[in-house]
Amino acid sequence: MRLLVLAMSHRQPAWVNTAFAEYAKRMPREARVELVELKPEARPDNAGQAAVSRLLDREGQRILAAVPAGAECVALDEHGTTLDSRGLAGLLRRWLTQGRDVAFVIGSADGLGRSVLDAAHRTISLSRMTLPHGLVRVMLAEQLYRAHALVSGHPYHRD
């Protein structure tokens, strides 16, 4: 099973890459975390809502094309369902049992287009706050590691 992080973003600072890689390497072979970076559409400075909507549609097409066939698509959006770490661990346990790949989608600066949100099997919020994309990557990788620790009985998580 693969846990894909599909991130629509520009180049990230070194600390983001280092932190993401640290948590990804801690994951076991049966639940490896892989990053797939997708380049966002160029946005004019004065883009109106209609222009942004068209850009999100184009990004959405590329995002959905990157989701592997048969994978569960999980959109990350501030309006999604909030989970605690044990809730995510329960989902991870189910995904591990099914052996199904999971694609976590992080949108661009303007978020995710309607097509991605509609196609997603679920929408999860890491926070009601708007977070920088690099930080979302790191938080997601850490939470996936924490979830696996809970599933496997490792003492990393403390209540």
N, C-alpha and C positions, 0 to 999 in steps of 0.2 A: 504494500500500500504506500502511496505517495501522498504527502500533504504539500500541495503546490501553493505558493504564494504568488499570485499574478498581480504585479504592481505596475500601475500606469503612472510612471513618474520619471523625472529627470535624474541625472546622476546624483547620488547621495554622498554625503560626507563620509570620510573614512571611518569615523566612530560608528556610524549606522551599519556599515558593512561588517565591521569587526564584531559588534554586538550580535547582529543577526547570525553570523557564521558561528559564533560561540554556542548559541542555543541550538542551532541546526546540527552541529556536530555531536551534541549530547544525545540526540535522538537515536533510538535503536534502528537497525536495518529494516524492521517490519513497519516502521512509521517514519520514514525519512522525510525531512523538510527540504523542499527545493524552491528556489527563487526564480521566477520568470519575469524579467523586466520588459515592459512595453513602453515605447516612446509615446508621450501624449501629443495630441494635435497642437499645432502652433495657434496661439490665441492672440488676435490683435488687441492692442491696448484698449480700444473703445468698443469691444465686441458687445453687442446687445444680447438680450435674452434669446432671440431667435437664432443668432449666430452661435451662441454657446450651446443651444439645444442641438444644432446640426453637428457641432464638434463632438458632443457627447454621443450622438448617434454613430458617428464614424468610429470613435473609440470603442463604443459598445460592440460594433461588428468585429473589431480586432480582438477584444476581450473574449467574446463568445467563441470565436474561432480558436482561441488558445486553450479553452477548457477541453480537456480530453473527453472523448466519447465515453459515456457511462459514469463519469465522475459526478459527484455531488458538488454543486456550485453554491458557495456561501459568499454572499455579498457583505462587505463590511460597510456599514452606514450608520451615522449617528442616530437615525430614527429606527434602527432595528431593535430586536429583542436583546435586552441586557442579560447576561449570564454571569453567575459567579464561577469560580474556578472548578468547583465540583460539577456544575452544570455542563461546562465544556468537557470535563473528564467523562461524563456520561455519554455525551455525543461521540467522543473519541472512542470509547469502549464499543459503542455500536458500530462505528465505521471500521474498527479493527476486526470485529466479528464478521462484518460483511466483506472485508477485504477490498473495499471500494476506495478508489482515489478520491480525494477531496481537493477542490480548487477554491482557495480563499481569494476574493477579488478586492483589491484596494484601488479605488478610482483616482482620477486625476484631481487637480486643484479645484475643479468645479464638481467633484463627486462622480457619481455613476449615472449613466443615462437610464431612462425608463426601460429600455429593452433588456438591460442587464438585471435590473431590479425585478422585472417580471419573470425573467428566465431562471433566476436564482431559486434554489430549493428552500433556502432560508436566508434571512437577513439578520446579522448580528451587529450589535453596537459594542465597541470596547469602552466607549464613554459617550455621554451626551455632549461633551465638549468637542469642538473641532480640533483635531490633532494633526501635527505635521506628518507627512507621509512616511518619512524615515522612522519616526518614533512609533508609528503604527506597526511597521514591519518588525521592529524590535519587541514591542509589547506582544504582538501575535506570536512570534517565535518563542518568547519566554512562557506565555500562557499555554502553548502547545506542549512545551517541555514539562511544565507544571502538571498539566492534565495527564500526560503519560506517567509522570511520577505517581500521581494519585491512582491511576489504573493499575500500575505495577507494584504498588505498596512501598515505593521508595520514600524515605523520610524528608524529601525536599520541602513539601508543603506542610505548613503548620496552621491549624485553625485558631 
